[in-house]
């Protein structure tokens, strides 16, 4: 099983079942994979902005980008690049045989919920 963030289009997470090559898009357009409105990225103490020729500057916005598995392989952590949020999603139902399909394949999660750091 592989999990890939997709920050293009509606944003989301691509789940790839490596044994067959099949893939599924999950969390497409879900708030947990979208950039936070009003997020201002700061680089070297300055707001990072896109400055198109002849256009107005805008803040850089990117959705789902960071991704990691928990050490025991039971949770997926992910975050939009344009946010200060980290979300966690269980990959299996409690008591589910870990050799079966992950939760992300079985049903589309509705609320990932934030993870508190520190």
C-alpha distances in whole Angstrom, upper triangle without the diagonal:
4,7,10,14,16,20,21,23,22,20,16,13,10,7,6,5,5,8,10,9,10,10,11,13,14,17,19,22,22,24,21,20,23,26,29,32,34,32,34,32,35,35,38,40,40,38,35,36,36,39,39,43,45,43,43,40,37,35,31,29,25,22,19,18,17,14,13,11,14,15,14,11,12,13,12,15,16,19,22,23,27,27,27,25,21,19,17,15,14,11,13,16,19,19,16,15,12,11,11,9,9,12,11,10,13,16,17,18,21,22,20,23,24,23,27,27,30
4,7,10,13,16,18,20,20,17,14,10,8,6,5,7,7,10,12,10,11,9,11,12,13,15,17,20,20,22,19,17,21,23,26,29,32,29,31,29,31,31,34,36,36,34,32,33,32,35,36,39,42,39,39,37,34,31,28,25,21,19,15,15,14,11,11,10,13,15,15,11,13,13,11,13,13,17,18,20,23,24,24,22,19,18,16,15,15,12,15,18,21,22,19,18,15,14,14,12,11,13,11,12,15,17,17,17,21,21,19,22,22,22,25,25,28
4,7,10,13,15,17,17,13,10,7,6,5,6,9,10,14,15,12,12,9,10,10,10,12,14,17,16,18,16,14,17,19,22,25,28,26,27,26,28,29,32,33,33,31,29,29,29,33,33,36,39,36,36,33,30,28,24,22,18,15,12,11,11,8,9,9,12,15,15,12,13,11,9,10,10,13,15,17,20,20,21,19,16,14,13,12,13,11,14,18,20,22,19,19,16,16,16,13,11,12,10,11,15,15,14,15,18,18,16,19,19,19,22,23,26
4,6,10,12,14,14,11,9,6,5,7,8,11,12,16,16,13,13,10,10,9,10,12,12,15,15,17,15,12,15,17,20,23,26,23,25,23,26,26,29,31,30,28,26,26,26,29,29,33,35,33,32,30,27,25,21,19,15,13,9,9,9,7,10,11,15,17,18,15,16,14,11,11,10,12,13,14,17,18,20,18,16,15,15,14,16,14,18,21,24,25,23,23,20,20,20,17,14,15,12,14,17,17,16,16,19,19,17,19,19,20,23,23,26
4,6,9,12,11,8,6,5,6,9,11,15,16,20,20,17,16,12,12,10,10,10,10,12,13,14,12,9,11,13,16,19,22,20,21,20,23,23,27,28,27,25,22,23,22,26,26,30,32,30,29,27,24,21,18,15,11,9,6,6,7,7,10,12,16,19,20,17,18,15,11,11,8,9,9,11,14,15,17,15,13,13,14,14,16,15,19,22,25,27,25,25,22,23,22,19,16,17,13,15,18,18,15,16,17,17,15,17,17,18,21,21,25
4,6,8,8,5,5,6,7,10,13,16,18,21,20,17,16,13,12,9,10,10,9,11,12,14,13,9,10,12,16,18,21,19,21,20,23,23,27,28,27,24,22,22,21,24,24,27,29,27,27,25,22,20,16,14,10,8,6,7,10,10,14,16,20,23,24,21,21,18,15,14,11,11,10,11,14,15,18,17,16,15,17,16,19,18,22,24,27,30,27,28,25,26,24,21,19,19,15,16,20,19,16,17,18,18,17,19,19,21,24,24,28
4,7,7,5,7,9,10,14,16,20,21,25,24,21,20,16,15,12,12,12,10,10,12,13,12,8,8,9,13,15,18,16,18,17,20,21,24,25,24,21,18,18,17,20,20,24,26,23,23,21,18,16,13,10,6,5,5,6,10,12,15,18,21,25,26,23,23,20,17,15,12,10,8,9,11,13,16,15,15,15,17,18,21,21,24,27,30,32,30,31,28,29,28,24,22,21,18,20,23,21,18,18,19,19,17,19,19,21,23,23,27
4,6,5,8,11,12,15,17,21,22,26,24,21,20,16,15,12,13,13,10,10,13,14,15,11,10,12,15,17,19,18,20,19,22,23,26,27,26,23,20,19,17,20,19,23,24,22,22,21,18,17,14,11,8,8,9,10,14,15,19,22,25,28,29,26,26,23,20,19,15,14,12,12,13,16,19,19,19,19,21,21,24,23,27,29,32,35,32,33,31,31,29,26,24,23,20,21,24,22,19,20,21,21,20,22,22,24,27,27,31
4,6,9,12,13,16,19,22,24,27,25,22,20,17,15,12,13,12,9,9,12,14,15,11,10,12,16,16,19,19,21,21,24,25,29,30,27,24,22,20,18,21,20,23,25,22,22,21,18,18,15,12,10,9,11,13,16,18,21,24,27,30,31,28,28,25,21,21,17,16,13,15,15,17,21,20,21,20,22,22,25,24,27,29,32,35,33,34,32,32,30,26,24,24,20,21,23,22,18,19,19,20,20,22,23,25,28,29,32
4,7,10,12,15,18,21,24,27,25,22,20,17,14,10,11,9,6,5,8,10,12,9,8,11,14,15,18,18,20,21,24,26,30,30,28,25,22,21,20,23,22,26,27,24,24,23,19,18,16,13,11,9,10,13,16,17,20,22,25,29,30,26,26,23,19,19,16,14,12,14,15,16,19,18,19,17,19,19,22,22,25,26,30,32,30,32,30,30,28,25,22,21,17,19,21,19,15,16,16,17,17,19,20,23,26,27,31
4,7,10,13,16,19,21,25,24,21,19,15,13,9,9,8,5,6,8,10,10,6,7,9,13,15,18,17,19,19,22,24,27,28,27,23,21,21,20,23,23,26,28,25,24,23,19,18,15,12,9,6,6,9,12,13,17,19,22,25,26,23,23,20,16,15,12,11,9,11,12,14,17,15,15,14,16,16,19,19,22,24,27,30,28,29,27,28,26,23,20,19,15,17,20,18,15,15,15,16,15,17,18,20,23,24,27
4,7,10,13,16,19,22,21,18,16,13,10,7,6,5,4,6,7,10,9,6,8,11,14,17,20,19,21,21,24,26,29,30,29,26,24,24,23,26,26,30,32,29,28,26,23,21,18,15,11,8,6,9,11,11,14,16,19,22,23,20,19,16,13,13,10,10,10,13,14,15,17,15,14,13,14,13,16,15,19,21,24,27,24,26,23,24,22,19,16,15,12,13,16,14,11,12,13,14,13,15,16,18,21,23,26
4,6,10,13,15,18,18,16,14,10,8,6,5,6,7,10,10,12,11,8,11,14,17,20,23,21,24,23,26,27,30,31,31,28,26,26,25,29,29,32,34,32,31,29,26,23,20,17,14,11,8,9,11,9,12,13,16,19,20,16,16,14,10,11,9,10,11,14,16,17,18,16,14,12,13,11,14,13,16,19,22,24,22,23,20,21,19,16,13,13,9,11,14,13,11,12,14,14,13,16,17,18,21,22,26
4,6,10,12,15,15,12,10,7,6,5,6,9,9,12,13,16,14,12,15,17,21,23,26,25,27,26,29,29,33,34,33,31,28,28,27,31,30,34,36,33,33,31,28,26,23,20,16,14,11,12,13,11,13,14,17,20,20,17,17,15,12,14,12,14,14,17,19,20,22,20,18,16,16,14,15,13,17,19,23,24,22,22,20,19,18,15,13,13,10,10,14,14,12,14,16,17,16,19,20,21,25,25,29
4,7,9,12,12,10,8,5,5,6,7,10,12,15,15,18,16,14,18,20,23,26,29,27,30,29,31,32,35,37,36,34,31,32,31,34,34,38,40,37,37,35,32,30,26,23,20,17,14,14,15,12,13,13,16,18,18,14,15,14,11,14,13,16,17,19,22,23,24,21,19,17,15,13,14,11,14,17,20,22,19,19,16,16,14,11,9,11,8,7,11,12,12,13,16,18,16,19,21,21,25,26,29
4,6,9,9,6,6,4,7,9,11,14,15,19,19,22,20,18,21,24,27,30,32,31,33,31,34,34,37,39,38,36,33,34,33,36,36,39,41,39,39,37,34,32,29,26,22,20,16,16,17,14,15,14,18,19,19,15,16,16,14,16,16,19,20,22,25,26,27,24,22,20,19,16,17,13,16,19,22,23,20,19,16,15,14,11,11,13,11,9,13,15,15,17,20,21,20,23,24,25,28,29,32
4,6,6,6,5,6,9,12,13,17,18,22,22,25,23,21,24,27,30,33,36,34,36,34,37,37,40,42,42,40,37,37,37,40,40,43,45,43,43,41,38,36,32,30,26,23,20,20,20,17,17,15,18,20,19,15,16,16,15,18,19,22,23,25,28,29,30,27,24,22,20,18,17,13,15,18,21,21,18,17,14,12,11,9,10,13,11,9,12,15,16,18,22,23,21,25,26,26,30,31,34
4,5,5,7,9,12,15,16,20,21,24,25,27,25,23,26,29,32,35,38,35,37,35,38,38,41,42,42,40,38,38,37,40,40,43,46,44,44,42,39,37,33,31,27,25,21,21,21,18,17,16,19,20,19,16,17,18,17,20,20,23,25,26,30,30,31,29,26,24,22,20,19,16,18,21,23,24,20,18,16,14,14,12,13,16,15,13,16,19,20,21,25,26,24,28,29,28,32,32,35
4,6,8,11,14,17,19,22,23,27,27,30,28,26,30,32,35,38,41,39,41,39,42,41,44,46,46,44,41,42,41,44,44,47,49,47,47,45,43,41,37,34,31,28,25,25,24,21,20,19,21,22,21,18,19,20,20,23,23,27,28,30,33,34,35,32,29,27,25,23,21,18,18,21,24,23,20,18,16,13,13,12,14,17,16,14,17,20,21,23,27,28,27,30,31,31,34,35,38
4,5,9,12,16,18,22,22,26,27,30,28,26,29,32,35,38,41,39,41,39,42,42,45,47,46,44,41,42,40,43,43,46,48,46,46,45,42,40,37,34,30,28,25,25,25,22,22,21,24,25,24,20,21,22,21,24,24,27,29,30,33,34,35,33,30,28,26,24,23,19,20,23,26,25,22,20,18,15,14,13,15,18,16,14,16,19,20,23,27,28,27,31,32,32,36,36,40
4,6,10,13,16,20,20,24,24,28,26,24,26,29,32,35,38,36,38,36,39,39,42,44,43,41,38,38,37,40,39,42,44,42,43,41,38,37,33,31,27,25,22,22,23,20,20,20,23,24,24,20,21,22,20,23,22,25,26,27,30,31,33,31,28,26,25,23,22,19,20,23,26,27,23,22,20,17,16,14,15,18,16,14,17,19,20,22,26,27,26,29,31,31,34,35,38
4,7,11,13,17,17,21,22,25,24,22,25,28,31,33,36,35,37,36,39,39,42,44,43,40,38,38,36,39,38,41,43,41,42,40,37,36,32,30,26,24,21,21,22,20,21,20,23,25,24,20,21,21,19,22,21,24,25,27,29,30,32,29,27,25,24,21,21,17,19,22,25,25,22,21,19,17,15,13,14,16,14,11,14,16,17,19,23,25,24,27,29,30,33,34,38
4,7,10,13,14,17,18,21,20,18,21,24,27,29,33,31,33,32,35,36,39,40,39,37,34,34,33,36,35,38,40,38,38,37,34,32,29,26,22,20,17,18,19,17,18,18,21,23,23,19,19,19,17,19,18,20,21,23,26,27,28,26,24,22,21,18,19,16,18,20,24,25,21,21,19,18,16,13,13,14,11,9,13,14,14,17,20,22,21,24,26,27,30,31,35
4,6,10,10,14,15,18,17,16,18,21,24,27,30,29,31,31,34,35,38,39,38,36,33,33,32,35,34,38,39,37,37,35,32,30,28,24,21,18,16,17,18,16,18,18,21,23,23,19,19,18,15,18,17,19,19,22,24,25,27,24,22,19,19,16,17,14,16,19,22,24,21,21,19,18,16,12,12,12,9,8,11,11,11,13,16,18,18,21,23,25,28,29,33
4,7,7,10,11,15,14,12,15,18,21,23,26,25,28,27,31,32,35,36,35,32,30,29,28,32,31,34,36,34,33,32,29,27,24,21,18,15,12,14,16,15,17,17,21,24,23,20,19,17,15,16,14,16,16,19,21,21,23,21,19,17,17,15,16,15,17,19,23,25,22,23,21,21,19,15,14,13,9,9,12,12,10,12,14,16,16,19,21,22,26,27,31
4,5,9,9,12,11,10,13,16,19,21,25,24,27,26,30,31,35,35,34,32,29,29,29,32,32,35,37,34,34,32,28,26,24,20,17,14,12,14,15,14,16,16,19,22,22,18,17,15,13,14,13,14,15,18,19,20,21,19,17,14,14,12,13,12,15,17,20,22,20,21,20,20,18,14,12,11,7,8,11,9,6,8,10,12,12,16,18,19,23,25,28
4,6,5,8,8,7,10,14,16,18,21,21,24,24,27,29,33,33,32,29,27,27,27,30,30,34,35,32,31,30,26,24,22,18,15,12,10,13,14,14,16,17,19,22,22,19,18,15,13,13,11,12,12,16,17,17,19,16,15,12,13,11,13,13,16,17,21,23,21,23,21,23,20,17,14,12,9,11,13,10,7,7,8,10,9,13,15,17,21,23,26
4,6,9,10,8,9,13,15,17,21,20,23,23,27,29,32,33,31,28,26,26,25,28,28,31,32,29,29,27,24,22,20,16,14,11,10,13,15,15,18,19,22,25,26,22,21,19,16,16,13,13,13,16,17,17,20,17,17,15,16,14,17,17,19,21,24,27,25,26,25,25,23,20,17,16,12,13,15,13,10,11,11,13,13,16,17,20,23,25,29
4,6,8,7,7,10,13,14,18,18,21,21,25,27,31,31,29,26,24,23,23,26,26,29,30,27,26,25,21,20,18,14,12,9,10,14,16,17,20,21,24,27,28,25,23,20,17,17,14,13,12,15,15,15,18,16,16,15,16,16,19,19,22,23,26,29,27,29,28,29,26,23,20,18,15,17,18,16,12,12,11,12,13,15,17,20,23,24,28
4,5,6,7,10,12,14,17,17,21,21,25,27,31,31,29,26,25,25,25,28,28,32,33,29,28,27,23,21,19,15,14,10,10,14,15,16,18,19,21,25,25,23,21,18,15,15,12,12,11,15,15,14,16,14,14,12,14,13,16,17,19,20,23,26,25,27,26,27,25,22,19,16,14,16,17,14,10,9,8,9,9,11,13,16,19,22,25
4,5,5,8,8,10,14,14,18,19,22,25,28,28,27,23,23,22,23,26,27,31,32,28,26,25,21,19,17,14,13,9,10,14,15,16,19,20,22,25,26,24,22,19,16,15,12,11,10,13,12,11,13,11,12,11,13,14,17,19,21,22,24,28,27,29,28,29,28,24,21,19,16,19,20,17,13,12,10,9,9,10,11,15,17,19,23
4,6,8,9,12,15,14,17,18,21,24,27,27,26,23,22,23,23,27,28,32,33,30,28,26,22,19,18,14,12,9,8,11,12,12,15,16,18,22,23,20,19,15,13,11,9,7,8,11,11,10,11,8,9,7,10,10,14,16,19,20,22,25,25,27,25,27,25,22,19,17,14,17,19,16,13,11,10,8,7,8,8,11,14,16,20
4,7,9,12,15,14,17,17,20,22,26,26,25,22,20,21,21,25,25,29,31,27,26,24,20,18,15,12,9,5,5,8,10,11,14,16,18,22,23,20,19,16,13,11,8,6,6,9,10,10,12,10,10,9,11,12,16,16,20,21,24,27,26,27,25,27,25,22,19,17,14,17,19,17,13,12,12,11,10,11,11,14,17,18,22
4,6,9,12,11,14,15,18,21,24,24,23,20,18,18,18,22,22,26,27,24,22,20,17,14,13,9,7,4,6,10,12,14,17,20,22,25,27,24,23,20,16,14,11,8,6,9,8,9,12,10,12,11,15,15,19,20,23,25,27,31,29,31,29,31,29,26,23,21,18,20,22,20,16,15,14,13,13,13,13,16,18,20,23
4,6,9,8,10,11,15,17,21,20,19,16,15,15,15,19,20,24,25,22,20,17,14,11,9,6,6,5,8,10,12,15,18,21,23,26,28,26,25,22,18,16,12,9,6,7,5,6,10,10,12,13,16,18,22,23,26,28,30,33,32,34,32,33,32,29,26,24,21,24,26,23,20,18,17,16,15,15,14,16,18,19,22
4,6,5,9,11,14,17,21,20,19,15,15,15,17,20,22,25,26,23,20,18,14,11,11,8,9,8,11,13,14,17,20,23,24,27,29,27,26,23,20,17,14,10,8,9,6,5,8,9,12,13,17,19,22,24,27,29,30,34,33,35,33,35,34,31,27,26,23,26,28,25,21,19,18,16,15,14,13,16,17,18,21
4,6,9,12,15,18,22,20,18,15,15,14,16,19,20,24,24,20,18,16,12,10,11,9,11,11,14,16,18,20,24,26,28,31,33,31,30,26,23,21,18,14,11,12,9,9,11,12,15,17,20,22,26,28,31,32,34,37,37,39,37,39,37,34,31,29,26,29,30,27,24,22,20,18,18,17,16,19,20,21,24
4,6,10,13,16,19,17,15,12,13,13,15,17,19,23,23,19,16,14,11,9,10,9,12,13,16,18,19,22,25,28,30,33,35,33,32,28,26,23,20,16,13,13,9,9,11,13,17,19,22,25,28,30,33,35,36,40,39,42,39,41,40,37,34,32,29,32,34,31,27,25,23,21,21,20,18,20,21,21,24
4,6,10,13,16,15,13,10,11,11,14,17,19,23,24,20,17,15,11,8,9,8,10,11,14,15,16,19,22,25,27,30,32,31,30,26,23,20,17,13,11,10,6,6,8,11,14,17,20,23,27,29,32,33,35,38,38,40,37,39,38,35,32,30,28,31,33,30,27,25,23,21,20,19,16,18,18,19,21
4,6,10,13,11,10,6,7,9,12,15,18,21,22,19,16,13,10,6,8,9,11,13,16,16,18,21,24,27,29,31,34,33,32,29,26,22,19,16,13,11,8,9,10,13,17,19,23,26,30,31,35,36,38,41,41,42,40,42,41,38,35,33,31,34,36,33,30,28,27,25,23,22,19,21,21,20,22
4,7,10,9,8,6,5,8,11,14,17,21,22,19,17,13,11,7,7,9,11,13,15,15,15,19,22,25,27,29,32,31,31,27,25,21,18,14,12,9,7,8,10,13,16,19,22,25,29,30,34,36,37,41,40,41,39,40,40,37,34,33,30,33,35,33,30,28,28,25,23,22,20,21,20,19,21
4,7,6,5,4,6,9,13,15,19,21,23,21,18,15,13,10,10,12,14,16,18,17,18,21,24,27,28,31,34,33,33,30,27,23,21,17,15,12,10,11,12,16,18,22,25,28,31,33,37,39,40,43,43,44,41,43,43,40,37,36,33,36,39,37,34,32,31,29,26,25,22,23,22,20,22
4,5,5,6,6,10,13,15,18,21,23,21,19,16,15,12,11,14,15,18,20,18,18,22,24,28,29,31,34,33,34,31,28,24,22,19,17,13,13,14,14,18,20,23,26,30,33,34,38,40,41,44,44,45,41,43,43,41,37,37,34,37,40,38,35,34,33,31,29,28,25,25,24,22,23
4,6,8,9,13,15,17,21,23,25,24,22,18,18,15,15,18,19,22,23,21,21,25,27,30,31,33,36,36,37,33,31,27,25,22,20,17,16,17,17,21,23,26,29,33,36,37,41,43,44,47,47,47,44,46,46,44,41,40,38,41,43,42,39,37,37,34,32,31,27,27,26,24,24
4,7,9,12,16,17,21,23,25,23,21,17,17,14,15,18,20,22,24,22,22,26,28,31,32,34,38,37,38,34,32,28,26,22,21,18,16,17,17,20,23,26,30,33,36,38,41,43,44,47,47,48,45,47,47,45,41,41,38,41,44,42,39,37,36,34,32,30,27,27,25,23,24
4,6,9,13,14,18,20,21,20,17,13,13,11,12,15,18,21,23,22,23,26,29,32,34,36,39,38,38,35,32,28,26,22,20,17,15,16,17,21,23,27,30,33,37,38,42,44,45,48,48,49,46,48,48,45,42,41,38,41,44,42,38,37,36,33,32,30,27,28,27,25,26
4,6,10,12,15,18,19,17,14,11,10,8,9,12,15,18,20,20,21,25,27,31,32,35,38,36,37,33,30,27,24,20,18,15,12,14,15,19,22,25,28,31,35,36,40,42,43,46,46,47,44,46,46,43,39,38,36,39,41,39,35,34,33,31,29,28,25,26,25,24,26
4,7,10,13,16,18,16,13,10,9,6,7,10,12,16,18,17,19,23,26,29,31,33,36,35,35,32,29,25,22,19,16,13,11,13,15,18,21,24,27,30,33,35,38,40,42,45,44,46,42,44,44,41,37,37,34,36,39,37,34,32,32,30,28,27,25,26,26,25,27
4,6,10,13,14,12,10,6,5,4,5,9,12,16,19,18,20,24,27,31,33,36,39,37,37,34,30,27,24,20,17,14,12,15,17,20,23,25,29,31,35,36,39,42,44,47,46,47,44,45,45,41,38,38,34,37,39,37,34,33,32,31,29,29,27,28,28,27,29
4,6,10,12,9,9,5,5,6,6,9,12,16,19,18,21,25,28,32,34,37,39,37,38,34,31,28,24,21,18,15,13,17,20,22,24,27,30,32,35,36,40,42,44,47,46,47,44,45,44,41,38,38,34,36,39,37,34,33,32,31,30,30,28,30,30,30,32
4,6,8,7,7,5,7,9,10,13,16,19,22,22,25,28,32,35,38,40,43,41,42,38,35,32,28,25,21,19,17,20,23,26,28,30,34,36,39,40,43,46,48,51,50,51,48,49,48,45,42,41,38,40,42,41,37,37,36,35,34,34,32,33,34,33,36
4,6,5,7,7,9,11,12,14,17,20,23,23,26,29,33,37,39,42,45,42,43,39,36,33,30,26,23,21,19,23,26,28,30,32,35,37,40,41,44,47,49,52,50,51,48,49,48,45,42,42,38,40,42,41,37,37,36,36,35,35,34,35,36,36,38
4,5,8,9,12,15,15,18,20,24,27,27,30,33,37,40,43,46,48,46,46,43,39,37,33,30,27,24,23,26,29,32,34,36,39,40,44,44,48,50,53,56,54,55,52,53,52,48,46,45,42,43,46,44,41,41,40,39,39,39,37,39,40,39,42
4,7,9,12,16,17,20,22,26,29,29,32,35,39,43,45,48,50,48,48,45,41,39,35,32,28,26,24,28,31,33,36,37,41,42,46,46,50,52,54,57,56,57,54,55,54,50,48,47,43,45,48,45,42,42,41,40,40,40,39,41,41,41,43
4,7,9,13,14,16,19,23,26,26,29,33,37,40,43,45,48,45,46,42,39,36,32,29,25,24,21,24,28,30,32,34,38,39,43,43,47,49,51,54,53,54,51,52,51,47,45,44,40,42,45,42,39,39,37,37,36,37,35,37,38,38,40
4,6,10,12,15,18,21,25,25,28,32,35,39,41,44,46,44,44,41,37,35,31,27,24,22,19,22,25,27,30,32,36,37,41,42,46,47,50,53,52,53,50,52,50,47,44,43,40,42,44,41,38,37,36,35,35,34,33,35,36,36,38
4,7,9,12,16,19,22,23,25,29,32,36,38,41,43,41,42,38,35,32,28,25,21,19,16,19,22,25,27,29,33,35,39,40,43,45,47,51,49,51,48,49,48,45,42,41,38,40,42,40,36,36,34,33,32,32,30,32,33,32,34
4,6,9,12,15,19,20,22,26,29,33,35,38,40,38,38,34,31,28,25,21,18,16,13,16,19,21,24,26,29,31,35,36,40,41,44,47,46,47,45,46,45,41,39,37,34,36,39,36,33,32,30,29,29,28,27,29,29,29,32
4,6,10,13,16,17,19,23,26,30,32,35,37,35,35,31,28,25,21,18,14,12,10,12,15,18,20,23,26,28,32,33,37,39,41,44,43,44,42,43,42,39,36,35,32,34,36,34,31,29,28,27,26,25,23,25,26,25,28
4,7,10,13,13,16,20,23,27,29,32,34,32,32,29,25,22,19,15,12,10,7,11,14,16,19,21,24,26,30,31,34,36,39,42,40,42,39,40,39,36,33,32,29,31,34,32,28,28,27,26,24,24,22,24,25,24,27
4,7,10,11,14,17,21,24,26,30,32,30,29,26,22,20,16,13,9,8,5,9,12,14,16,18,21,23,27,27,31,33,35,38,37,39,36,37,36,33,30,29,26,28,30,28,25,24,23,22,21,21,19,21,23,23,26
4,7,8,11,14,18,21,23,27,29,26,26,23,19,17,13,10,6,6,5,9,12,13,14,16,19,20,24,24,28,30,32,35,34,35,32,34,33,29,26,26,22,25,27,25,22,21,21,20,19,19,18,20,21,21,25
4,6,9,12,15,18,21,24,26,23,23,20,16,14,10,8,4,6,6,8,12,11,12,13,15,17,20,21,24,26,29,32,30,32,29,30,29,26,23,22,19,21,24,22,18,18,17,17,15,16,15,17,19,20,23
4,6,8,12,15,17,21,22,20,20,16,13,11,7,5,4,6,8,10,12,11,10,10,13,14,17,17,21,23,26,29,27,28,26,27,26,23,20,19,16,18,21,19,16,15,16,15,13,15,14,15,18,18,22
4,7,10,14,17,19,22,19,20,16,13,11,7,6,5,5,9,10,12,12,11,12,14,15,18,18,22,25,27,30,28,29,26,27,26,24,21,20,17,20,23,22,19,18,19,18,16,17,16,16,19,18,22
4,7,11,13,16,18,16,17,14,11,8,5,5,7,7,10,11,11,10,9,10,12,14,16,17,21,23,25,28,26,27,24,25,25,23,20,20,17,20,23,22,20,18,20,18,15,16,14,14,16,15,19
4,7,10,13,15,13,14,11,7,6,4,7,9,10,14,14,14,12,9,10,10,11,13,13,17,20,22,24,23,23,20,22,22,19,16,16,14,17,20,19,18,16,18,17,14,15,14,14,16,16,19
4,7,9,11,10,11,9,6,5,6,10,13,14,17,16,16,14,11,10,10,11,12,12,16,19,20,22,21,21,18,19,20,18,15,16,14,17,20,20,19,17,20,18,15,16,15,13,16,15,18
4,6,8,6,7,6,5,6,9,12,16,17,20,19,19,16,12,12,9,10,10,9,13,16,17,19,18,18,14,16,17,16,12,14,13,16,18,19,18,17,19,18,15,16,16,14,17,16,19
4,5,5,6,5,6,7,11,14,18,19,22,21,19,17,13,12,9,10,10,10,12,15,16,17,17,17,14,16,18,17,14,15,15,18,19,20,20,18,20,19,15,16,15,13,15,15,17
4,6,8,9,10,11,14,17,21,22,25,24,22,20,16,16,13,14,13,13,14,17,17,18,18,17,14,16,18,18,16,17,18,20,22,23,23,21,24,22,19,20,19,16,18,17,19
4,6,8,10,12,16,19,23,25,28,26,25,22,18,17,14,13,11,11,12,14,14,14,14,14,11,13,15,16,14,15,16,18,20,21,22,20,23,22,19,20,20,17,19,19,21
4,6,8,10,14,17,21,23,26,24,24,21,17,15,12,11,9,8,10,13,13,14,13,13,9,11,13,13,10,12,13,15,17,18,19,17,21,20,17,18,19,17,19,19,22
4,7,10,14,17,21,23,26,24,23,20,16,14,10,9,6,5,6,9,10,11,11,11,8,11,12,12,9,10,11,14,14,16,16,15,18,17,14,16,17,15,18,19,21
4,7,10,13,17,19,22,20,19,16,12,10,6,5,4,5,8,11,12,14,13,14,12,14,15,13,10,10,10,13,15,15,15,13,15,14,11,13,13,12,15,16,19
4,7,10,14,16,19,17,17,14,10,8,6,5,6,7,10,13,15,17,16,17,14,16,16,14,11,10,10,13,15,15,14,12,15,13,10,12,12,11,15,15,19
4,7,11,13,16,14,13,10,7,6,4,6,9,10,14,16,17,20,19,21,18,20,20,18,14,14,12,16,18,17,16,14,15,13,10,11,10,9,12,12,16
4,7,9,12,11,11,9,6,5,7,8,12,12,16,19,20,23,22,23,20,22,22,19,16,15,13,16,19,18,15,14,15,13,10,11,10,10,13,13,17
4,6,8,7,8,6,5,6,9,11,15,16,20,22,23,27,26,27,24,26,26,23,19,18,16,19,22,20,17,15,16,14,11,11,10,10,13,13,17
4,5,6,8,7,8,9,12,14,18,19,23,25,27,30,29,30,27,29,28,25,22,21,18,21,23,22,18,17,17,15,13,13,12,13,15,16,19
4,6,8,9,10,12,15,17,21,22,25,28,30,33,32,33,30,31,31,28,25,24,21,24,27,25,22,21,21,19,17,17,15,16,17,16,20
4,7,9,11,13,17,19,23,24,28,30,32,35,34,35,33,34,34,31,27,26,23,26,29,27,23,22,21,19,17,17,15,16,17,17,20
4,5,8,11,15,17,21,23,26,28,29,33,32,34,31,33,33,30,26,25,23,26,28,26,22,20,19,17,15,14,12,13,14,14,17
4,7,10,14,17,20,23,26,27,28,32,32,33,31,33,33,30,27,25,23,27,29,27,24,21,20,17,15,13,10,11,11,10,13
4,7,10,13,17,19,22,24,25,28,28,30,27,30,29,27,23,22,20,24,25,23,20,17,17,14,11,10,7,8,9,9,13
4,7,10,14,16,19,21,22,25,25,26,24,26,26,24,20,19,17,21,23,21,19,16,16,13,10,9,6,6,8,8,12
4,7,10,13,16,17,19,22,22,24,21,24,23,21,17,15,14,18,19,17,15,12,12,10,6,6,5,5,9,11,14
4,7,9,12,14,15,18,18,20,18,20,20,18,14,13,12,16,17,16,14,11,12,10,6,7,7,6,10,12,15
4,6,9,11,12,16,15,17,15,18,17,15,11,9,9,12,13,12,11,8,10,9,6,8,9,10,13,15,19
4,6,7,9,12,11,13,12,15,14,12,9,7,8,11,12,11,11,9,12,11,9,11,13,12,16,17,20
4,7,9,12,10,11,9,11,10,9,5,5,6,9,9,10,11,10,13,13,11,14,16,15,19,20,23
4,6,8,6,8,7,10,9,8,5,5,8,10,9,10,12,11,15,15,13,16,18,18,21,23,25
4,6,5,9,9,12,10,10,8,6,10,11,10,10,12,11,14,15,14,16,19,18,22,24,26
4,6,9,10,13,12,13,11,10,13,15,13,14,16,14,17,17,16,17,19,19,21,23,26
4,6,8,12,11,13,12,12,16,16,15,16,19,17,20,20,19,21,23,22,25,27,29
4,6,9,8,9,9,9,13,13,12,14,16,16,19,20,19,21,23,23,26,27,30
4,5,6,9,9,11,14,14,13,16,19,19,22,23,21,24,26,25,28,29,31
4,5,8,8,10,13,13,13,16,18,18,21,22,20,22,24,23,26,27,29
4,7,8,11,14,13,13,17,19,20,23,24,22,25,27,26,29,30,32
4,6,9,11,10,10,13,16,17,21,22,21,24,26,26,29,30,33
4,7,8,6,7,10,13,14,18,20,19,22,24,24,28,29,32
4,5,6,7,9,11,12,15,17,15,18,20,20,24,25,28
4,5,5,6,8,8,12,13,12,16,18,18,22,24,27
4,6,6,6,7,11,12,11,15,17,18,22,24,27
4,6,7,10,13,15,15,19,21,22,26,27,31
4,7,9,13,15,15,19,22,23,26,28,32
4,6,9,12,13,16,19,21,25,27,30
4,6,9,10,14,17,19,23,25,29
4,6,7,10,14,16,19,22,25
4,7,9,13,16,19,22,25
4,6,9,12,15,18,22
4,7,9,13,15,19
4,7,10,13,16
4,6,9,13
4,6,10
4,6
4
